[in-house]
């Protein structure tokens, strides 16, 4: 039954990407009828075909492999906080900064202190303004050193009748 689930998943992803069946088959480099059969659960595609479909849909090939039963789903049992705390190559300050940043993205129990965030943001602004000043273009030449643009017909002698 995994083939039907895979087909439904591909069809849903295609719909989310707003691609027609023909457009996806063209992007994946497979025939329109073959893609249709995959989506209806009538054909079991190879890993290469799944990879081409994943690339065309801009999703991970691993996701399709799991849906097809080629790979087993990996349980996410890694605790990032524990891994950061156990890393001996980081200083205590670096560990705290990483934990604060990680928690700010995931909304864990401890929120980062706003004062520290503001200081970092202020530091970034001052660095950005210094960078803007130092990378600005050189002052333009004075008008006396500029060449006047050539005019059409200038330099030719005029005939008078």
Secondary structure, DSSP 8 states (H G I E B T S, - for coil): -HHHHHHHHHHHHHHHTT--HHHHHHHHTS-HHHHHHHHTTS----HHHHHHHHHHHTS-HHHHHHHHTSS--------HHHHHHH-TTS-HHHHHHHHHHHHHHHT-SS---HHHHHHHHHHHHHHHHHHHHHTS------TTTS-----TTTTS-----
